[in-house]
Amino acid sequence: MTWDTITLTVEDGVATLTVDRPDQLNALTVDTLEAIEAGLAEAAAEDARAVVLAGAGEKAFVAGADISYMVDLSTPEAQAYAELGHRVADTIESFPAPVIAAVDGYALGGGCELALACDLRIAADSAVFGQTEIDLGIIPGWGGTQRLPALVGDETARRLIFLGERIDADAAAECGLVGEVVADEAFDARVDELADTLAAQSATAMRAAKEALNAAGDGPTAAGLAVERRAWSGLFGTHDQREGMQAFLEKRDPSFE
Ligand code: HXC
């Protein structure tokens, strides 16, 4: 099945949803997020027993939210964009079967956050991870402030978010951000194998396991996500947000206040 910005295939119980904007390194526009949501609904309707989330092309899983879209957003527009991304992340998190982020290339900003919402993360050894929003004068806005510390611990999450550090796949595995690193040439086959293994398990038990695991972090995370949405959209219209994004688009270093 094809939308403009994603593709979806379902084969032997495994749905593969690929973000398909390789020229923009699969950066997420409103259309793309809506297509991911529609693709996941289709995968659920087809009773997918495992989902693989991937990015098209050689270079990126997803290089983040689309900066050319965000640069001039007002606070209410930013809030709507944050809410849309949260909805997509929540749809992944509550999908009734495991979702694997197959990270081959850049997973930056919102791309990393999309991976964080998945059940499992597997990386090719050339993958690069980062919550790089600080370089643009903003903060993670699709769940990163809550899901990243839950996965890697508070200190590491603060280092990643405060410094905007980009880390390679081995470093990501070392801090618990990914569960498995695979040589580039073996990556696709290993992703298929993992997805097939998950799809072969009891779908009912898998759904129950996922529901119970999700419940472990429910209370504080939900409250934290609401704080994040407010804080993220409140940055729009500030000098540093405009300057940070404009500087990226003009391919120069930002000058922050
Ligand atoms: C829009 C993007 C983009 C993005 C890359 N592109 N990332 N466009 N939004 N996030 C575009 C570039 O502008 C360029 O378009 C093309 O993709 C190829 O990118 P290059 O920069 O030329 O490639 P390269 O030199 O290989 O560098 C790759 C890169 C760099 C290191 C990944 O593109 C980069 O730093 N991208 C931004 C990453 C980022 O900051 N992500 C976080 C965004 S904030 P042209 O037209 O010039 O060919 C975010 C917030 C989430 O995600 C929360 C929202 C609520």
Residues whose N, C-alpha, C, O or C-beta is under 5 A from the ligand:
A	BS01	HXC	D23 Q24 L25 A27 A63 G64 A65 D66 I67 S68 Y81 A82 G85 Y106 L108 G109 G110 G111 T132 E133 I139 P140 G141 W142
